[in-house]
Amino acid sequence: LCAVVALGTLQNAMAADKSDRKRPAAKKNTKGKLRHVVVFKYKSDATPDQIAKIEKEFRALKEKIPGIVSIEAGFNNSPEDHAKGFTHIFIVTFRSEKARETYLPHPAHNAFVSVLMPSLDDVFVIDFWAK
């Protein structure tokens, strides 16, 4: 239940961040690689140990959820000053849209969210088909 509440909180935070701009309808695409980009801004009191645990748990999802091809992770090192406090980036590559549909409500993903939420200040998520 806690993971479900945490996931709902995360989803509500993401929904609140949506702008009122009209965007073109997404076209179905099955060519290329489906990428799920997740960028975190941690709370100021998040410790290096907490952040390391989050990264470890995120990477472990590849072994727990079918359809994940890879998970890459890194720390923002851009010389431009446009990160707005977001520091940690994860890129999940899926085999298909169905794999992404499995990932989002998967119990392992929900468990990860419950580990993440106490340290999370904000999140940015975007998916795209890499060509």
C-alpha positions in Angstrom: 0.0 0.0 0.0 2.8 2.4 0.8 4.4 1.9 -2.6 1.0 2.5 -4.2 0.6 5.8 -2.3 4.2 6.8 -3.1 3.6 6.0 -6.8 0.4 8.0 -6.7 2.3 10.9 -5.2 5.0 10.7 -7.8 2.4 10.5 -10.6 0.5 13.5 -9.1 3.7 15.5 -9.0 4.4 14.7 -12.6 0.9 15.5 -13.6 1.0 18.9 -11.8 4.1 19.7 -13.9 2.3 19.3 -17.2 1.9 22.6 -19.1 -1.3 23.7 -20.7 0.3 23.9 -24.1 -1.2 21.8 -26.8 1.2 19.2 -28.1 0.9 17.2 -31.2 -0.5 13.8 -30.7 2.2 11.2 -30.3 2.5 8.9 -33.2 2.9 5.2 -32.7 6.4 4.1 -33.7 7.8 0.6 -33.4 11.2 1.4 -35.1 14.2 2.4 -33.2 14.6 2.1 -29.4 12.0 3.1 -26.9 13.8 5.3 -24.3 12.4 6.3 -20.9 14.5 9.2 -19.5 14.1 9.9 -15.7 15.9 12.8 -14.1 16.0 13.3 -10.3 16.4 16.3 -8.1 17.1 15.1 -4.6 16.2 16.8 -1.3 19.0 18.8 0.3 19.2 16.4 3.2 19.5 13.3 0.9 22.7 11.5 1.9 25.2 10.0 -0.5 24.3 6.5 0.9 20.6 7.1 0.2 21.4 8.2 -3.3 23.7 5.2 -3.9 20.9 2.9 -2.7 18.4 4.5 -5.1 20.8 4.1 -8.0 21.4 0.4 -7.1 17.7 -0.3 -6.7 16.9 1.5 -10.0 19.6 -0.6 -11.9 18.2 -3.8 -10.3 14.9 -3.3 -12.1 16.5 -4.7 -15.3 16.7 -8.1 -13.7 13.2 -7.9 -12.1 11.0 -6.6 -14.9 10.8 -8.3 -18.3 11.3 -6.2 -21.4 14.0 -3.9 -20.1 16.9 -4.0 -22.5 19.2 -1.7 -20.5 19.4 0.9 -17.8 22.1 3.6 -17.9 22.7 6.0 -15.1 24.9 9.1 -14.7 25.4 12.4 -12.9 24.8 15.7 -14.7 28.2 17.2 -15.8 27.0 19.8 -18.3 29.0 23.0 -18.3 25.7 24.9 -19.1 23.7 26.2 -16.2 20.3 24.8 -17.2 19.8 21.7 -15.0 17.6 23.5 -12.5 18.9 21.4 -9.6 18.3 18.0 -11.4 21.4 15.9 -10.9 20.9 12.2 -11.6 19.9 10.8 -14.9 18.6 7.3 -15.8 17.8 6.0 -19.3 15.8 2.8 -19.5 15.6 1.2 -22.9 12.5 -1.1 -23.5 12.0 -3.8 -26.1 8.6 -2.5 -26.9 5.7 -0.3 -25.8 4.2 -3.4 -24.2 7.4 -3.7 -22.1 6.9 -0.1 -20.9 3.3 -0.8 -20.1 4.5 -3.7 -17.9 7.1 -1.7 -16.2 5.0 1.3 -15.0 2.6 -0.6 -12.7 5.0 -3.5 -11.9 5.4 -4.4 -8.2 9.2 -4.1 -8.5 8.9 -0.5 -9.9 6.4 0.4 -7.1 8.9 -1.0 -4.5 11.6 1.1 -6.1 9.4 4.2 -5.9 8.9 3.6 -2.1 12.7 3.7 -1.7 13.0 6.8 -3.8 10.3 9.0 -2.4 11.8 10.0 1.0 14.8 11.5 -0.8 13.1 12.9 -3.9 12.5 16.6 -4.3 11.4 16.5 -8.0 11.4 14.3 -11.1 11.4 14.9 -14.8 10.3 12.0 -17.1 10.1 11.9 -20.9 9.9 8.9 -23.3 10.9 8.9 -26.9 11.7 6.6 -29.8 15.4 6.9 -30.6 16.1 6.8 -34.3 
